[in-house]
Amino acid sequence: MEFLFFLFIATLIYNLYVRYVPVCRIPTVSLQQLSIIKKENIAVVDLRDYNDMTTLPIETAISLPLSYLKRNYEQLPYKDVIVVTSDSITTNLGVRKLKRYGFRVKGVCCVEQQVQTKIKTA
């Protein structure tokens, strides 16, 4: 019984870590920089859900929602990626999954944070 309790606590701590602890050493890319990036060996991957993608589309991005990443990550053309997400939780989960699949995440563009910054400055 103590083993099950320990296993439950360990699983809970691991899931909280993966979801809420920020991924370190990943540079932030702004929306303006994202539209300029047209390097041949870097794929821009949009991990937002379809509703968010349609409200603020990014033309150069490959649309691959986080929930479809596990079964469709082979479709990404390059191992170097820049990730577009809607919030920090999607950023954490998406970057960790892509790294687990062998991709090198070169940058992250969190659209929600940038839109909120624009609203505050306006």
Biopython code that builds the backbone (N, CA, C, O; Angstrom):
import numpy as np
from Bio.PDB.StructureBuilder import StructureBuilder

atoms = [
    (1, "MET", "N", (0.826, -1.192, 0.000)),
    (1, "MET", "CA", (0.000, 0.000, 0.000)),
    (1, "MET", "C", (0.871, 1.257, 0.000)),
    (1, "MET", "O", (0.552, 2.235, -0.677)),
    (2, "GLU", "N", (1.958, 1.232, 0.751)),
    (2, "GLU", "CA", (2.856, 2.390, 0.774)),
    (2, "GLU", "C", (3.505, 2.599, -0.587)),
    (2, "GLU", "O", (3.734, 3.732, -1.011)),
    (3, "PHE", "N", (3.797, 1.494, -1.267)),
    (3, "PHE", "CA", (4.395, 1.594, -2.592)),
    (3, "PHE", "C", (3.443, 2.276, -3.574)),
    (3, "PHE", "O", (3.875, 3.113, -4.366)),
    (4, "LEU", "N", (2.170, 1.933, -3.533)),
    (4, "LEU", "CA", (1.182, 2.554, -4.410)),
    (4, "LEU", "C", (1.045, 4.048, -4.117)),
    (4, "LEU", "O", (0.923, 4.860, -5.034)),
    (5, "PHE", "N", (1.067, 4.396, -2.841)),
    (5, "PHE", "CA", (0.996, 5.806, -2.467)),
    (5, "PHE", "C", (2.224, 6.562, -2.988)),
    (5, "PHE", "O", (2.099, 7.666, -3.517)),
    (6, "PHE", "N", (3.407, 5.964, -2.835)),
    (6, "PHE", "CA", (4.629, 6.586, -3.333)),
    (6, "PHE", "C", (4.585, 6.721, -4.856)),
    (6, "PHE", "O", (4.980, 7.750, -5.404)),
    (7, "LEU", "N", (4.107, 5.685, -5.532)),
    (7, "LEU", "CA", (3.987, 5.715, -6.983)),
    (7, "LEU", "C", (3.015, 6.799, -7.437)),
    (7, "LEU", "O", (3.276, 7.488, -8.423)),
    (8, "PHE", "N", (1.919, 6.955, -6.743)),
    (8, "PHE", "CA", (0.943, 7.994, -7.061)),
    (8, "PHE", "C", (1.548, 9.387, -6.885)),
    (8, "PHE", "O", (1.377, 10.247, -7.749)),
    (9, "ILE", "N", (2.241, 9.613, -5.794)),
    (9, "ILE", "CA", (2.862, 10.920, -5.532)),
    (9, "ILE", "C", (3.944, 11.214, -6.567)),
    (9, "ILE", "O", (4.044, 12.341, -7.053)),
    (10, "ALA", "N", (4.752, 10.214, -6.907)),
    (10, "ALA", "CA", (5.809, 10.409, -7.903)),
    (10, "ALA", "C", (5.213, 10.751, -9.270)),
    (10, "ALA", "O", (5.728, 11.628, -9.965)),
    (11, "THR", "N", (4.147, 10.077, -9.657)),
    (11, "THR", "CA", (3.483, 10.365, -10.925)),
    (11, "THR", "C", (2.883, 11.763, -10.928)),
    (11, "THR", "O", (2.963, 12.474, -11.930)),
    (12, "LEU", "N", (2.295, 12.152, -9.837)),
    (12, "LEU", "CA", (1.708, 13.493, -9.716)),
    (12, "LEU", "C", (2.783, 14.566, -9.835)),
    (12, "LEU", "O", (2.597, 15.546, -10.556)),
    (13, "ILE", "N", (3.881, 14.399, -9.155)),
    (13, "ILE", "CA", (4.974, 15.373, -9.212)),
    (13, "ILE", "C", (5.549, 15.443, -10.626)),
    (13, "ILE", "O", (5.819, 16.536, -11.124)),
    (14, "TYR", "N", (5.738, 14.315, -11.269)),
    (14, "TYR", "CA", (6.265, 14.303, -12.634)),
    (14, "TYR", "C", (5.335, 15.048, -13.596)),
    (14, "TYR", "O", (5.793, 15.859, -14.401)),
    (15, "ASN", "N", (4.039, 14.774, -13.512)),
    (15, "ASN", "CA", (3.079, 15.436, -14.398)),
    (15, "ASN", "C", (3.025, 16.943, -14.153)),
    (15, "ASN", "O", (2.918, 17.717, -15.104)),
    (16, "LEU", "N", (3.095, 17.361, -12.917)),
    (16, "LEU", "CA", (3.123, 18.800, -12.613)),
    (16, "LEU", "C", (4.396, 19.440, -13.147)),
    (16, "LEU", "O", (4.363, 20.563, -13.649)),
    (17, "TYR", "N", (5.508, 18.738, -13.045)),
    (17, "TYR", "CA", (6.774, 19.257, -13.560)),
    (17, "TYR", "C", (6.714, 19.446, -15.074)),
    (17, "TYR", "O", (7.071, 20.507, -15.586)),
    (18, "VAL", "N", (6.266, 18.423, -15.782)),
    (18, "VAL", "CA", (6.224, 18.479, -17.244)),
    (18, "VAL", "C", (5.290, 19.585, -17.717)),
    (18, "VAL", "O", (5.581, 20.254, -18.708)),
    (19, "ARG", "N", (4.191, 19.784, -17.037)),
    (19, "ARG", "CA", (3.190, 20.740, -17.482)),
    (19, "ARG", "C", (3.530, 22.181, -17.100)),
    (19, "ARG", "O", (3.321, 23.085, -17.908)),
    (20, "TYR", "N", (4.046, 22.421, -15.895)),
    (20, "TYR", "CA", (4.130, 23.790, -15.386)),
    (20, "TYR", "C", (5.536, 24.362, -15.238)),
    (20, "TYR", "O", (5.679, 25.583, -15.177)),
    (21, "VAL", "N", (6.566, 23.548, -15.179)),
    (21, "VAL", "CA", (7.922, 24.077, -15.037)),
    (21, "VAL", "C", (8.414, 24.499, -16.421)),
    (21, "VAL", "O", (8.424, 23.680, -17.341)),
    (22, "PRO", "N", (8.820, 25.756, -16.588)),
    (22, "PRO", "CA", (9.217, 26.247, -17.911)),
    (22, "PRO", "C", (10.450, 25.530, -18.454)),
    (22, "PRO", "O", (11.335, 25.113, -17.707)),
    (23, "VAL", "N", (10.476, 25.404, -19.764)),
    (23, "VAL", "CA", (11.616, 24.818, -20.452)),
    (23, "VAL", "C", (12.693, 25.901, -20.542)),
    (23, "VAL", "O", (12.417, 27.026, -20.958)),
    (24, "CYS", "N", (13.909, 25.556, -20.155)),
    (24, "CYS", "CA", (14.998, 26.539, -20.113)),
    (24, "CYS", "C", (15.777, 26.564, -21.424)),
    (24, "CYS", "O", (15.769, 25.609, -22.201)),
    (25, "ARG", "N", (16.451, 27.692, -21.638)),
    (25, "ARG", "CA", (17.396, 27.895, -22.742)),
    (25, "ARG", "C", (16.767, 27.785, -24.129)),
    (25, "ARG", "O", (17.412, 27.327, -25.072)),
    (26, "ILE", "N", (15.528, 28.200, -24.247)),
    (26, "ILE", "CA", (14.876, 28.280, -25.549)),
    (26, "ILE", "C", (14.584, 29.761, -25.807)),
    (26, "ILE", "O", (13.817, 30.370, -25.061)),
    (27, "PRO", "N", (15.178, 30.351, -26.845)),
    (27, "PRO", "CA", (14.955, 31.773, -27.101)),
    (27, "PRO", "C", (13.521, 32.055, -27.551)),
    (27, "PRO", "O", (12.879, 31.227, -28.197)),
    (28, "THR", "N", (13.043, 33.233, -27.196)),
    (28, "THR", "CA", (11.712, 33.672, -27.589)),
    (28, "THR", "C", (11.792, 34.414, -28.915)),
    (28, "THR", "O", (12.680, 35.240, -29.126)),
    (29, "VAL", "N", (10.861, 34.114, -29.798)),
    (29, "VAL", "CA", (10.801, 34.733, -31.118)),
    (29, "VAL", "C", (9.511, 35.541, -31.194)),
    (29, "VAL", "O", (8.448, 35.046, -30.818)),
    (30, "SER", "N", (9.594, 36.776, -31.675)),
    (30, "SER", "CA", (8.392, 37.600, -31.792)),
    (30, "SER", "C", (7.664, 37.283, -33.101)),
    (30, "SER", "O", (8.209, 36.624, -33.987)),
    (31, "LEU", "N", (6.432, 37.763, -33.203)),
    (31, "LEU", "CA", (5.664, 37.535, -34.424)),
    (31, "LEU", "C", (6.315, 38.215, -35.626)),
    (31, "LEU", "O", (6.270, 37.687, -36.736)),
    (32, "GLN", "N", (6.919, 39.383, -35.411)),
    (32, "GLN", "CA", (7.601, 40.079, -36.498)),
    (32, "GLN", "C", (8.813, 39.276, -36.971)),
    (32, "GLN", "O", (9.037, 39.150, -38.174)),
    (33, "GLN", "N", (9.584, 38.740, -36.048)),
    (33, "GLN", "CA", (10.744, 37.934, -36.417)),
    (33, "GLN", "C", (10.312, 36.648, -37.115)),
    (33, "GLN", "O", (11.005, 36.148, -38.002)),
    (34, "LEU", "N", (9.168, 36.122, -36.709)),
    (34, "LEU", "CA", (8.675, 34.874, -37.288)),
    (34, "LEU", "C", (8.325, 35.049, -38.763)),
    (34, "LEU", "O", (8.543, 34.139, -39.563)),
    (35, "SER", "N", (7.792, 36.195, -39.125)),
    (35, "SER", "CA", (7.448, 36.423, -40.527)),
    (35, "SER", "C", (8.692, 36.618, -41.385)),
    (35, "SER", "O", (8.640, 36.408, -42.596)),
    (36, "ILE", "N", (9.805, 37.013, -40.782)),
    (36, "ILE", "CA", (11.048, 37.229, -41.517)),
    (36, "ILE", "C", (11.795, 35.916, -41.726)),
    (36, "ILE", "O", (12.493, 35.752, -42.726)),
    (37, "ILE", "N", (11.654, 34.987, -40.796)),
    (37, "ILE", "CA", (12.422, 33.730, -40.845)),
    (37, "ILE", "C", (11.979, 32.901, -42.044)),
    (37, "ILE", "O", (10.837, 32.447, -42.116)),
    (38, "LYS", "N", (12.894, 32.713, -42.975)),
    (38, "LYS", "CA", (12.627, 31.878, -44.143)),
    (38, "LYS", "C", (13.848, 31.028, -44.454)),
    (38, "LYS", "O", (14.180, 30.806, -45.618)),
    (39, "LYS", "N", (14.507, 30.558, -43.416)),
    (39, "LYS", "CA", (15.672, 29.711, -43.623)),
    (39, "LYS", "C", (15.230, 28.355, -44.154)),
    (39, "LYS", "O", (14.137, 27.875, -43.855)),
    (40, "GLU", "N", (16.096, 27.759, -44.938)),
    (40, "GLU", "CA", (15.746, 26.501, -45.576)),
    (40, "GLU", "C", (15.739, 25.317, -44.618)),
    (40, "GLU", "O", (15.001, 24.357, -44.841)),
    (41, "ASN", "N", (16.536, 25.361, -43.565)),
    (41, "ASN", "CA", (16.678, 24.197, -42.702)),
    (41, "ASN", "C", (15.933, 24.313, -41.379)),
    (41, "ASN", "O", (16.197, 23.543, -40.456)),
    (42, "ILE", "N", (15.009, 25.257, -41.271)),
    (42, "ILE", "CA", (14.237, 25.415, -40.039)),
    (42, "ILE", "C", (12.754, 25.369, -40.382)),
    (42, "ILE", "O", (12.286, 26.112, -41.244)),
    (43, "ALA", "N", (12.024, 24.499, -39.710)),
    (43, "ALA", "CA", (10.575, 24.403, -39.897)),
    (43, "ALA", "C", (9.881, 25.182, -38.785)),
    (43, "ALA", "O", (10.249, 25.066, -37.616)),
    (44, "VAL", "N", (8.889, 25.966, -39.147)),
    (44, "VAL", "CA", (8.057, 26.668, -38.168)),
    (44, "VAL", "C", (6.820, 25.797, -37.956)),
    (44, "VAL", "O", (6.063, 25.543, -38.892)),
    (45, "VAL", "N", (6.623, 25.345, -36.721)),
    (45, "VAL", "CA", (5.545, 24.412, -36.390)),
    (45, "VAL", "C", (4.545, 25.113, -35.485)),
    (45, "VAL", "O", (4.899, 25.596, -34.409)),
    (46, "ASP", "N", (3.301, 25.166, -35.924)),
    (46, "ASP", "CA", (2.228, 25.796, -35.156)),
    (46, "ASP", "C", (1.514, 24.717, -34.355)),
    (46, "ASP", "O", (0.798, 23.893, -34.925)),
    (47, "LEU", "N", (1.703, 24.714, -33.031)),
    (47, "LEU", "CA", (1.108, 23.694, -32.157)),
    (47, "LEU", "C", (-0.223, 24.131, -31.561)),
    (47, "LEU", "O", (-0.779, 23.426, -30.719)),
    (48, "ARG", "N", (-0.741, 25.272, -31.979)),
    (48, "ARG", "CA", (-2.022, 25.738, -31.446)),
    (48, "ARG", "C", (-3.170, 24.904, -32.011)),
    (48, "ARG", "O", (-3.024, 24.263, -33.052)),
    (49, "ASP", "N", (-4.318, 24.915, -31.316)),
    (49, "ASP", "CA", (-5.466, 24.195, -31.851)),
    (49, "ASP", "C", (-6.044, 24.968, -33.044)),
    (49, "ASP", "O", (-5.686, 26.121, -33.281)),
    (50, "TYR", "N", (-6.931, 24.321, -33.779)),
    (50, "TYR", "CA", (-7.412, 24.892, -35.035)),
    (50, "TYR", "C", (-8.157, 26.209, -34.845)),
    (50, "TYR", "O", (-8.081, 27.080, -35.712)),
    (51, "ASN", "N", (-8.870, 26.377, -33.744)),
    (51, "ASN", "CA", (-9.580, 27.637, -33.506)),
    (51, "ASN", "C", (-8.609, 28.807, -33.361)),
    (51, "ASN", "O", (-8.854, 29.886, -33.901)),
    (52, "ASP", "N", (-7.516, 28.601, -32.640)),
    (52, "ASP", "CA", (-6.517, 29.652, -32.477)),
    (52, "ASP", "C", (-5.764, 29.916, -33.771)),
    (52, "ASP", "O", (-5.394, 31.056, -34.055)),
    (53, "MET", "N", (-5.535, 28.873, -34.554)),
    (53, "MET", "CA", (-4.817, 29.043, -35.825)),
    (53, "MET", "C", (-5.592, 29.913, -36.795)),
    (53, "MET", "O", (-5.000, 30.696, -37.539)),
    (54, "THR", "N", (-6.913, 29.784, -36.793)),
    (54, "THR", "CA", (-7.710, 30.549, -37.750)),
    (54, "THR", "C", (-7.857, 32.005, -37.344)),
    (54, "THR", "O", (-8.031, 32.861, -38.212)),
    (55, "THR", "N", (-7.795, 32.316, -36.057)),
    (55, "THR", "CA", (-7.923, 33.710, -35.640)),
    (55, "THR", "C", (-6.668, 34.519, -35.937)),
    (55, "THR", "O", (-6.765, 35.697, -36.281)),
    (56, "LEU", "N", (-5.507, 33.917, -35.813)),
    (56, "LEU", "CA", (-4.244, 34.594, -36.114)),
    (56, "LEU", "C", (-3.347, 33.622, -36.882)),
    (56, "LEU", "O", (-2.452, 33.008, -36.302)),
    (57, "PRO", "N", (-3.590, 33.484, -38.198)),
    (57, "PRO", "CA", (-2.804, 32.504, -38.967)),
    (57, "PRO", "C", (-1.374, 32.977, -39.215)),
    (57, "PRO", "O", (-1.113, 34.172, -39.352)),
    (58, "ILE", "N", (-0.468, 32.025, -39.270)),
    (58, "ILE", "CA", (0.932, 32.285, -39.609)),
    (58, "ILE", "C", (1.203, 31.510, -40.888)),
    (58, "ILE", "O", (1.186, 30.279, -40.905)),
    (59, "GLU", "N", (1.454, 32.261, -41.967)),
    (59, "GLU", "CA", (1.506, 31.659, -43.299)),
    (59, "GLU", "C", (2.648, 30.673, -43.479)),
    (59, "GLU", "O", (2.493, 29.671, -44.178)),
    (60, "THR", "N", (3.783, 30.937, -42.867)),
    (60, "THR", "CA", (4.949, 30.086, -43.090)),
    (60, "THR", "C", (4.969, 28.854, -42.187)),
    (60, "THR", "O", (5.882, 28.035, -42.290)),
    (61, "ALA", "N", (3.994, 28.711, -41.314)),
    (61, "ALA", "CA", (4.015, 27.633, -40.317)),
    (61, "ALA", "C", (3.333, 26.366, -40.819)),
    (61, "ALA", "O", (2.400, 26.410, -41.620)),
    (62, "ILE", "N", (3.827, 25.245, -40.326)),
    (62, "ILE", "CA", (3.201, 23.946, -40.551)),
    (62, "ILE", "C", (2.209, 23.734, -39.414)),
    (62, "ILE", "O", (2.602, 23.696, -38.248)),
    (63, "SER", "N", (0.932, 23.595, -39.741)),
    (63, "SER", "CA", (-0.108, 23.439, -38.722)),
    (63, "SER", "C", (-0.133, 21.999, -38.225)),
    (63, "SER", "O", (-0.464, 21.072, -38.964)),
    (64, "LEU", "N", (0.220, 21.839, -36.970)),
    (64, "LEU", "CA", (0.242, 20.512, -36.352)),
    (64, "LEU", "C", (-0.116, 20.683, -34.874)),
    (64, "LEU", "O", (0.772, 20.870, -34.041)),
    (65, "PRO", "N", (-1.424, 20.620, -34.540)),
    (65, "PRO", "CA", (-1.820, 20.812, -33.141)),
    (65, "PRO", "C", (-1.128, 19.819, -32.205)),
    (65, "PRO", "O", (-0.761, 18.713, -32.603)),
    (66, "LEU", "N", (-0.964, 20.239, -30.967)),
    (66, "LEU", "CA", (-0.253, 19.431, -29.977)),
    (66, "LEU", "C", (-0.853, 18.036, -29.831)),
    (66, "LEU", "O", (-0.126, 17.060, -29.644)),
    (67, "SER", "N", (-2.170, 17.942, -29.916)),
    (67, "SER", "CA", (-2.812, 16.632, -29.747)),
    (67, "SER", "C", (-2.499, 15.675, -30.901)),
    (67, "SER", "O", (-2.626, 14.461, -30.735)),
    (68, "TYR", "N", (-2.094, 16.190, -32.063)),
    (68, "TYR", "CA", (-1.751, 15.348, -33.208)),
    (68, "TYR", "C", (-0.246, 15.141, -33.358)),
    (68, "TYR", "O", (0.191, 14.457, -34.284)),
    (69, "LEU", "N", (0.538, 15.710, -32.476)),
    (69, "LEU", "CA", (1.991, 15.675, -32.614)),
    (69, "LEU", "C", (2.553, 14.255, -32.538)),
    (69, "LEU", "O", (3.472, 13.912, -33.281)),
    (70, "LYS", "N", (2.015, 13.443, -31.659)),
    (70, "LYS", "CA", (2.549, 12.097, -31.450)),
    (70, "LYS", "C", (2.448, 11.238, -32.706)),
    (70, "LYS", "O", (3.368, 10.476, -33.005)),
    (71, "ARG", "N", (1.364, 11.346, -33.431)),
    (71, "ARG", "CA", (1.197, 10.480, -34.601)),
    (71, "ARG", "C", (1.647, 11.115, -35.920)),
    (71, "ARG", "O", (1.714, 10.426, -36.938)),
    (72, "ASN", "N", (1.961, 12.431, -35.919)),
    (72, "ASN", "CA", (2.322, 13.080, -37.178)),
    (72, "ASN", "C", (3.665, 13.794, -37.147)),
    (72, "ASN", "O", (3.945, 14.585, -38.047)),
    (73, "TYR", "N", (4.496, 13.550, -36.157)),
    (73, "TYR", "CA", (5.759, 14.281, -36.083)),
    (73, "TYR", "C", (6.719, 13.904, -37.210)),
    (73, "TYR", "O", (7.648, 14.659, -37.496)),
    (74, "GLU", "N", (6.518, 12.755, -37.854)),
    (74, "GLU", "CA", (7.387, 12.365, -38.968)),
    (74, "GLU", "C", (7.198, 13.263, -40.180)),
    (74, "GLU", "O", (8.059, 13.294, -41.058)),
    (75, "GLN", "N", (6.093, 13.992, -40.248)),
    (75, "GLN", "CA", (5.810, 14.861, -41.383)),
    (75, "GLN", "C", (6.627, 16.145, -41.366)),
    (75, "GLN", "O", (6.665, 16.863, -42.365)),
    (76, "LEU", "N", (7.279, 16.446, -40.250)),
    (76, "LEU", "CA", (8.075, 17.668, -40.181)),
    (76, "LEU", "C", (9.329, 17.491, -41.031)),
    (76, "LEU", "O", (10.046, 16.502, -40.882)),
    (77, "PRO", "N", (9.597, 18.441, -41.918)),
    (77, "PRO", "CA", (10.679, 18.243, -42.891)),
    (77, "PRO", "C", (12.090, 18.391, -42.335)),
    (77, "PRO", "O", (13.030, 17.820, -42.888)),
    (78, "TYR", "N", (12.254, 19.139, -41.261)),
    (78, "TYR", "CA", (13.598, 19.398, -40.730)),
    (78, "TYR", "C", (13.641, 19.078, -39.246)),
    (78, "TYR", "O", (12.615, 19.077, -38.567)),
    (79, "LYS", "N", (14.850, 18.804, -38.751)),
    (79, "LYS", "CA", (15.032, 18.524, -37.327)),
    (79, "LYS", "C", (15.135, 19.804, -36.497)),
    (79, "LYS", "O", (14.927, 19.763, -35.284)),
    (80, "ASP", "N", (15.451, 20.937, -37.124)),
    (80, "ASP", "CA", (15.477, 22.225, -36.430)),
    (80, "ASP", "C", (14.111, 22.879, -36.586)),
    (80, "ASP", "O", (13.637, 23.078, -37.705)),
    (81, "VAL", "N", (13.470, 23.215, -35.452)),
    (81, "VAL", "CA", (12.121, 23.775, -35.504)),
    (81, "VAL", "C", (12.012, 25.022, -34.640)),
    (81, "VAL", "O", (12.738, 25.193, -33.661)),
    (82, "ILE", "N", (11.094, 25.878, -35.028)),
    (82, "ILE", "CA", (10.638, 26.991, -34.201)),
    (82, "ILE", "C", (9.172, 26.703, -33.912)),
    (82, "ILE", "O", (8.401, 26.414, -34.827)),
    (83, "VAL", "N", (8.791, 26.779, -32.659)),
    (83, "VAL", "CA", (7.463, 26.374, -32.217)),
    (83, "VAL", "C", (6.591, 27.609, -31.987)),
    (83, "VAL", "O", (7.021, 28.575, -31.357)),
    (84, "VAL", "N", (5.370, 27.568, -32.500)),
    (84, "VAL", "CA", (4.362, 28.604, -32.248)),
    (84, "VAL", "C", (3.303, 27.986, -31.355)),
    (84, "VAL", "O", (2.716, 26.959, -31.698)),
    (85, "THR", "N", (3.056, 28.614, -30.201)),
    (85, "THR", "CA", (2.077, 28.082, -29.253)),
    (85, "THR", "C", (1.112, 29.176, -28.819)),
    (85, "THR", "O", (1.317, 30.356, -29.102)),
    (86, "SER", "N", (0.054, 28.761, -28.125)),
    (86, "SER", "CA", (-0.936, 29.724, -27.658)),
    (86, "SER", "C", (-0.744, 30.111, -26.200)),
    (86, "SER", "O", (-1.163, 31.195, -25.796)),
    (87, "ASP", "N", (-0.128, 29.259, -25.410)),
    (87, "ASP", "CA", (0.080, 29.574, -23.992)),
    (87, "ASP", "C", (1.312, 28.842, -23.473)),
    (87, "ASP", "O", (1.942, 28.070, -24.196)),
    (88, "SER", "N", (1.643, 29.095, -22.220)),
    (88, "SER", "CA", (2.876, 28.534, -21.657)),
    (88, "SER", "C", (2.787, 27.022, -21.436)),
    (88, "SER", "O", (3.800, 26.330, -21.539)),
    (89, "ILE", "N", (1.615, 26.507, -21.140)),
    (89, "ILE", "CA", (1.483, 25.060, -20.931)),
    (89, "ILE", "C", (1.707, 24.313, -22.243)),
    (89, "ILE", "O", (2.388, 23.288, -22.268)),
    (90, "THR", "N", (1.138, 24.822, -23.328)),
    (90, "THR", "CA", (1.366, 24.216, -24.638)),
    (90, "THR", "C", (2.835, 24.314, -25.024)),
    (90, "THR", "O", (3.379, 23.402, -25.646)),
    (91, "THR", "N", (3.479, 25.418, -24.657)),
    (91, "THR", "CA", (4.905, 25.575, -24.919)),
    (91, "THR", "C", (5.701, 24.490, -24.208)),
    (91, "THR", "O", (6.530, 23.822, -24.827)),
    (92, "ASN", "N", (5.457, 24.311, -22.920)),
    (92, "ASN", "CA", (6.192, 23.314, -22.142)),
    (92, "ASN", "C", (5.982, 21.909, -22.684)),
    (92, "ASN", "O", (6.944, 21.170, -22.892)),
    (93, "LEU", "N", (4.729, 21.541, -22.913)),
    (93, "LEU", "CA", (4.435, 20.187, -23.392)),
    (93, "LEU", "C", (4.974, 19.964, -24.796)),
    (93, "LEU", "O", (5.556, 18.916, -25.076)),
    (94, "GLY", "N", (4.789, 20.936, -25.683)),
    (94, "GLY", "CA", (5.221, 20.786, -27.063)),
    (94, "GLY", "C", (6.727, 20.707, -27.211)),
    (94, "GLY", "O", (7.235, 19.858, -27.944)),
    (95, "VAL", "N", (7.449, 21.580, -26.523)),
    (95, "VAL", "CA", (8.912, 21.570, -26.614)),
    (95, "VAL", "C", (9.468, 20.265, -26.054)),
    (95, "VAL", "O", (10.379, 19.680, -26.640)),
    (96, "ARG", "N", (8.938, 19.811, -24.944)),
    (96, "ARG", "CA", (9.437, 18.557, -24.369)),
    (96, "ARG", "C", (9.158, 17.363, -25.277)),
    (96, "ARG", "O", (10.006, 16.482, -25.416)),
    (97, "LYS", "N", (7.972, 17.326, -25.899)),
    (97, "LYS", "CA", (7.662, 16.223, -26.819)),
    (97, "LYS", "C", (8.570, 16.259, -28.038)),
    (97, "LYS", "O", (9.096, 15.227, -28.454)),
    (98, "LEU", "N", (8.757, 17.448, -28.615)),
    (98, "LEU", "CA", (9.609, 17.542, -29.798)),
    (98, "LEU", "C", (11.047, 17.136, -29.477)),
    (98, "LEU", "O", (11.693, 16.461, -30.278)),
    (99, "LYS", "N", (11.547, 17.543, -28.316)),
    (99, "LYS", "CA", (12.896, 17.132, -27.928)),
    (99, "LYS", "C", (12.967, 15.621, -27.736)),
    (99, "LYS", "O", (13.970, 14.998, -28.086)),
    (100, "ARG", "N", (11.921, 15.032, -27.190)),
    (100, "ARG", "CA", (11.897, 13.574, -27.001)),
    (100, "ARG", "C", (11.928, 12.851, -28.343)),
    (100, "ARG", "O", (12.492, 11.762, -28.447)),
    (101, "TYR", "N", (11.323, 13.454, -29.379)),
    (101, "TYR", "CA", (11.316, 12.851, -30.708)),
    (101, "TYR", "C", (12.570, 13.169, -31.508)),
    (101, "TYR", "O", (12.680, 12.749, -32.660)),
    (102, "GLY", "N", (13.518, 13.899, -30.930)),
    (102, "GLY", "CA", (14.793, 14.133, -31.584)),
    (102, "GLY", "C", (14.921, 15.455, -32.322)),
    (102, "GLY", "O", (15.881, 15.646, -33.068)),
    (103, "PHE", "N", (13.988, 16.364, -32.139)),
    (103, "PHE", "CA", (14.051, 17.658, -32.804)),
    (103, "PHE", "C", (14.855, 18.649, -31.966)),
    (103, "PHE", "O", (14.927, 18.531, -30.743)),
    (104, "ARG", "N", (15.456, 19.624, -32.640)),
    (104, "ARG", "CA", (16.183, 20.696, -31.964)),
    (104, "ARG", "C", (15.324, 21.945, -32.041)),
    (104, "ARG", "O", (15.140, 22.511, -33.118)),
    (105, "VAL", "N", (14.797, 22.377, -30.901)),
    (105, "VAL", "CA", (13.930, 23.556, -30.855)),
    (105, "VAL", "C", (14.812, 24.793, -30.797)),
    (105, "VAL", "O", (15.543, 24.998, -29.827)),
    (106, "LYS", "N", (14.742, 25.613, -31.833)),
    (106, "LYS", "CA", (15.585, 26.803, -31.948)),
    (106, "LYS", "C", (14.920, 28.051, -31.397)),
    (106, "LYS", "O", (15.598, 29.049, -31.154)),
    (107, "GLY", "N", (13.603, 28.018, -31.192)),
    (107, "GLY", "CA", (12.910, 29.181, -30.659)),
    (107, "GLY", "C", (11.446, 28.886, -30.421)),
    (107, "GLY", "O", (10.898, 27.908, -30.930)),
    (108, "VAL", "N", (10.811, 29.764, -29.624)),
    (108, "VAL", "CA", (9.400, 29.616, -29.284)),
    (108, "VAL", "C", (8.719, 30.960, -29.471)),
    (108, "VAL", "O", (9.247, 31.992, -29.057)),
    (109, "CYS", "N", (7.556, 30.950, -30.089)),
    (109, "CYS", "CA", (6.734, 32.141, -30.230)),
    (109, "CYS", "C", (5.408, 31.863, -29.536)),
    (109, "CYS", "O", (4.575, 31.118, -30.053)),
    (110, "CYS", "N", (5.212, 32.462, -28.366)),
    (110, "CYS", "CA", (3.970, 32.286, -27.610)),
    (110, "CYS", "C", (3.053, 33.456, -27.959)),
    (110, "CYS", "O", (3.259, 34.576, -27.490)),
    (111, "VAL", "N", (2.055, 33.193, -28.773)),
    (111, "VAL", "CA", (1.205, 34.233, -29.335)),
    (111, "VAL", "C", (0.397, 34.938, -28.252)),
    (111, "VAL", "O", (0.238, 36.158, -28.304)),
    (112, "GLU", "N", (-0.112, 34.203, -27.284)),
    (112, "GLU", "CA", (-0.942, 34.797, -26.232)),
    (112, "GLU", "C", (-0.180, 35.865, -25.455)),
    (112, "GLU", "O", (-0.725, 36.934, -25.179)),
    (113, "GLN", "N", (1.060, 35.593, -25.103)),
    (113, "GLN", "CA", (1.860, 36.562, -24.354)),
    (113, "GLN", "C", (2.121, 37.810, -25.174)),
    (113, "GLN", "O", (2.112, 38.912, -24.626)),
    (114, "GLN", "N", (2.351, 37.670, -26.466)),
    (114, "GLN", "CA", (2.637, 38.824, -27.304)),
    (114, "GLN", "C", (1.394, 39.671, -27.547)),
    (114, "GLN", "O", (1.487, 40.896, -27.621)),
    (115, "VAL", "N", (0.228, 39.031, -27.673)),
    (115, "VAL", "CA", (-1.012, 39.778, -27.850)),
    (115, "VAL", "C", (-1.350, 40.550, -26.566)),
    (115, "VAL", "O", (-1.788, 41.698, -26.631)),
    (116, "GLN", "N", (-1.146, 39.922, -25.406)),
    (116, "GLN", "CA", (-1.403, 40.604, -24.139)),
    (116, "GLN", "C", (-0.462, 41.785, -23.957)),
    (116, "GLN", "O", (-0.875, 42.819, -23.433)),
    (117, "THR", "N", (0.786, 41.658, -24.374)),
    (117, "THR", "CA", (1.739, 42.764, -24.269)),
    (117, "THR", "C", (1.302, 43.922, -25.153)),
    (117, "THR", "O", (1.403, 45.080, -24.746)),
    (118, "LYS", "N", (0.816, 43.628, -26.362)),
    (118, "LYS", "CA", (0.344, 44.685, -27.251)),
    (118, "LYS", "C", (-0.872, 45.409, -26.659)),
    (118, "LYS", "O", (-0.995, 46.628, -26.782)),
    (119, "ILE", "N", (-1.770, 44.647, -26.015)),
    (119, "ILE", "CA", (-2.959, 45.254, -25.426)),
    (119, "ILE", "C", (-2.568, 46.177, -24.272)),
    (119, "ILE", "O", (-3.138, 47.258, -24.129)),
    (120, "LYS", "N", (-1.605, 45.763, -23.450)),
    (120, "LYS", "CA", (-1.177, 46.573, -22.315)),
    (120, "LYS", "C", (-0.502, 47.862, -22.761)),
    (120, "LYS", "O", (-0.669, 48.902, -22.123)),
    (121, "THR", "N", (0.261, 47.803, -23.853)),
    (121, "THR", "CA", (0.974, 48.989, -24.320)),
    (121, "THR", "C", (0.070, 49.924, -25.113)),
    (121, "THR", "O", (0.395, 51.101, -25.268)),
    (122, "ALA", "N", (-1.052, 49.431, -25.617)),
    (122, "ALA", "CA", (-1.956, 50.270, -26.426)),
    (122, "ALA", "C", (-2.810, 51.172, -25.580)),
    (122, "ALA", "O", (-3.617, 51.934, -26.111)),
]
sb = StructureBuilder()
sb.init_structure("model")
sb.init_model(0)
sb.init_chain("A")
sb.init_seg("    ")
for serial, (resi, resn, name, xyz) in enumerate(atoms, 1):
    if name == "N":
        sb.init_residue(resn, " ", resi, " ")
    sb.init_atom(name, np.array(xyz, "f"), 0.0, 1.0, " ", f" {name:<3s}", serial, name[0])
structure = sb.get_structure()
